[in-house]
Amino acid sequence: MSLTFLCEIGNKVLNGGAVTFDEALALTQIKENDIPILLGIANKVRDEFTGKEVDTCEIVNARSGNCSENCKFCAQSAHHKEVKLTVYSLMSEEEIVAAAKKAEIEGAYRFCIVTAGCGMKSDPDFPKILSAIERIGRETSLNRCCSLGTLETSHVKELKAAGITRYHHNLETSRSYFQEICTTHTYDERVQTIKRIKAAGLQACSGCIIGMGESWRQRIELAFELKELDVDSIPINVLNAIEGTALEDQPRLNPMEILQTFAIFRLILPTKIIRYAGGREHNLGELTPLGFLAGINGMLMGNYLTTHGRQAADDLKTVRGLGLTPLQSS
């Protein structure tokens, strides 16, 4: 793959053109010593289409464990009996609101309430979650999001009325690989939730976990599926293989391959938020800041659902040191 090809692709996107599936697939085959050039092109595309702002978000794991689904990567699945995990029912409203206020103090722009479980159908906790969302709106200036699993149209309407502006529901991987990761629900169930979110005029946050054994082609398939669904925010997690899960022995990705993935997603999705998410510290280590020079323009700060992340202050320092501007709620 020539340097000329990389420049042609970059100019095509910068001039408003769209990368084709075959072109994106060709970008996965470049030589390793050309990856820094690809990152630079993606960084220029990010700057051109989304500017220097970085969308910051903190989450709270408001209900942990005992999930009925068998997602192979997930420490919260009840199918993974050997995982060491603190299991608890829904936090109190006071605890959820306190977590939101802490996130605001730490500089987050968004706050997301996350619950383990398949979805909200017949879930007695749903009214309590709505109440917490409304209170966070009254007591903070945070943009409010949540991640509660699959939703029916009625749930979407109630969440919107409560003040949710964006809903998170990962596709996790491509359609062609999904059955290798989860068999207790279908890919189309996830797609339908995203479509309901978009139909209601809310923003959709949906991404993936890379490094679960998927092929490069399947990663590209996913990026184009997210493009077709017009997803607004795309979190890219990198598998942090948890002992006791079905993927505990999955080898780590090469750090340069991770950065290459970020860059290719940016070229396919030039105007969207591509968000640093779980596993970045574990898999990239000292190379973590390079993600922001590979097209990333959003991040989860602080801890994740079942693993630790960086301190929010350290993330903000990194972003500002790279000449970028973290969005803040106040």
Secondary structure as UniProt FT lines:
FT   HELIX           3..14
FT   TURN            15..16
FT   HELIX           21..27
FT   TURN            28..29
FT   HELIX           32..34
FT   HELIX           35..50
FT   TURN            51..52
FT   STRAND          53..64
FT   TURN            72..73
FT   TURN            75..76
FT   TURN            78..79
FT   TURN            81..82
FT   HELIX           93..105
FT   TURN            106..107
FT   STRAND          110..115
FT   TURN            121..122
FT   TURN            124..125
FT   HELIX           126..139
FT   STRAND          143..147
FT   HELIX           153..162
FT   STRAND          164..168
FT   TURN            175..177
FT   HELIX           178..180
FT   HELIX           187..199
FT   TURN            200..201
FT   STRAND          203..205
FT   STRAND          208..210
FT   HELIX           216..228
FT   TURN            229..230
FT   STRAND          233..238
FT   TURN            243..244
FT   TURN            246..249
FT   HELIX           255..268
FT   TURN            270..271
FT   STRAND          273..276
FT   TURN            278..279
FT   HELIX           280..284
FT   HELIX           285..293
FT   TURN            294..295
FT   STRAND          298..300
FT   HELIX           312..321
FT   TURN            322..323
FT   STRAND          325..326
//
